[in-house]
Structure formats: structure tokens, C-alpha cells
Amino acid sequence: MIYATAVSQNIKVSLLTPDEWERLKQIRIRALSANPEAFGAKLTEVISQPKEEWLKLYEKEDYLVASNAGMDVGMLYIEVLKGDHGATCWIGGCWTDPAYRGIGVMRSLFNYIDKHAIQKGWQRQGLGVWADNLAAINSYKSLGFTFAGEKILGNDSGKYFQHMVRDVPKS
């Protein structure tokens, strides 16, 4: 296993196109394999999802992937919508490869979001995080997210999740 120790300046963020659906599928499988507790989706469902369903996702969501030295090491998706707590978009599926945590992968993804926020409608971002995922909560706080509303019981998980929001920093 590779362990990155220093903050990397070589993180490249890409907005995936539908032609890259297999790349998205592979990193999503890695995320669910490494950290199934962090997501609502199930690995078996993602593995068996046909191409048509992957392509349909691109109709309503943008997918960002962060790579380091040509290896995909982080991801998230953004859906433009009028969401809870005044959000203009919803962020989901956030994940960083455990070997690359702490080097700025998530910060690089959000820097991309900030740079394109006005043209894409990403000015106020909302997300949901499992209330017991303190590492993710602390990461989101370091990016400027704050708690919004009360903890909510997840549908069939028996776990609570917390909404958080963030406004694009003023330049």
C-alpha cells in the first residue's frame, strides 16, 4: 500500500464526462470497498449497475475525480438543486483513498468547485454526513462547512446523519 505523507501539489481534478463512466464506476467501487460505512449505497448494487444506469447519472449530476500521479485518489458528485438550508447544490459521494488522506485531496476538489461555482450554480453547497463519521465532519469543517439543522435518523440504516452547508468563499 502507498502512503502519502506530505501535502501534494500534484493533485489534478477532472470533471468527468459520460464517456468516462467506467472510471467513475471503478473509483466508486474502491470507495465502497474501503469505506462501506461512509455511504448509503451498497457495493453489490454498484458492481452490478449496468452502463445505462451509469450514463443516466450524468443527466443530473457532475462528477469530480482527483488524481495524483495518474492514480484516481478522490471523488465527489454535485447536483444542482434548491436544497435544504438554502443550498443551491448538493454534494455527495465524497471519498478520499485512505492512503492519500491529509494531503489536500478533498481541498483540491472543493477548490475546483469554488473556481466554477458561479457558472455552475454551486454557490451554496449542502451535504449530509453520518453523525458518527467524525473524520469526515472535521474535514468538512476545515473546508468551511457548518452544521445546519438537527441530526436526522437515516431511512433504514438506524444511523443519524447531519446536514452541513458552506458558501463559496468571497475572493
N, C-alpha and C positions, 0 to 999 in steps of 0.2 A: 504494500500500500504506500502511496506517495503522501507525505505530509508536508504541506506548505507552511513555512514558518514566518516569513516576512510579508509585509504588505506588498502586494504585487501591483506593479504599474502596467502589466501586460494583459489586463483583463479587457476583452473585447465583447461588446454587447451587440447582438444582432436581433432585428425584428424578423421573425421567421415568416416565410411565405407558405401558402398551401402546398407548394411543391416540396417543402421540407417537412411534411407531416411525419415521415419516418424518423427524422431526427428528433422531433418533439416526442414521439412515442418512446424512443429509446431513453431519453433523459427522464421522462415521466416514469418509466418502469424502474430506472435506477433510483429515483426519489422514493417511490413506494416500496422498493426492496430495502432501502437503507433506513427509512423512517416512516413505516406504515402508520405509526401512532399520530403523526402530524397531519394526516389527511382524512377526508371523508370518503374518498374513493377507495376501491378495493383493487389490489394488484391483479387478481384473476380477471376482473372486468376490463381493465386497461389492456392487458395482454391480448384478450380475445376481441377487442373492439375492431371492427372492420375499417378499412380505408375510408369508406363513405362517411362514417361517423366522425373520423378524424377531420376530414375535409369540412364537414358541417360546422365544426367548432370555430373555424376561421371566419364564418359568416357574422359572428357576434363578438369575437374576442381577438385581441392581439397577443401574440406570444413572443416573449423576450427570452433569449438564451445568452448566458455569459460564458465565455470560453477563456481558457488560459493555456497558452502554448498549443492551441489547436484542439484542446480537450474541453468538452462541454462540462461546466462545473456548477452552474446555477440556472434557475429558470423562474418565471412567473408569468401570469397572464393578466390582462387588463380588459375589462368590459365597460364600455361607456354606457351609463345609465343614471337616472336620477335615483340615488340610493338613500339609505338611512343617514341621518345626521348631516344632510346637505351634500353628500358625496356626489361628484359628477362622474365618478367611475369606481369600479370595484376591482380590487387586486386579489388574486387567488393563486393557489398552487405554488407559493413561494418555497423555494428549496435551494440550499447550497450543499454540495458534496461535503461530507464531514471532513475529508482531508484538506479542504480549502476554506474552512470556516475561519473567520478572523483576519482575512487578508483583503477584505473590501469587495467581495463578490456582490453582496446584496446592495452595498452602497453604489457600486457601478451600475447596477440595474436601475436604481432609483435616480441616479444622475441622468441616465438616458431618459427616464420618464420626465424629469424636470425640464430637460432640454426641449422636449417635444410636447409639453403639456398644453400649451395654448392651441396649437394646430390640431391636436388630437382630442381635446376636451378632457384632459386629465388633471384639471386644476386642483380639485379636492378629492383626495383618494380615501376610500374606506376599505377596510378588510376585517375579516373575522379570524380570531386565533383561539385555539383551545386554551382555556384559562390556566391549565396546569403546564403549559409549554413556556416556562419562564425564560428559557434561552431565546426563543423567538420574540417574546414580548420585549425583552431587553434590547434585542436587535432593532425592533421596530421603534422603540423609544429613542434609540440613538439616531434614527433617521428622521425624528421629528413627529412621530405618531403619538397621539394621546388617547386615553380611554374615552369612549363615547357610550353613554347608556350603561345599563346594568348587565351583568352576566346573564346569559340565556341558555336554557337547557337545550342541548342538541336533540335532533329528531329522535333517532333510535340508538344513539351512542351512549346515553346515560352520562355524558360529559357536558360540562358547561363551556361555552365559548364567549368571547368578549369582542365587541366591536371596537375598532380603533380608527382614527381619522388623522389626516395630515394634509395641510395646504402646501402647495408648491412654494418653496421659499422665494421671497422677492429678491430680484438681483440688484 
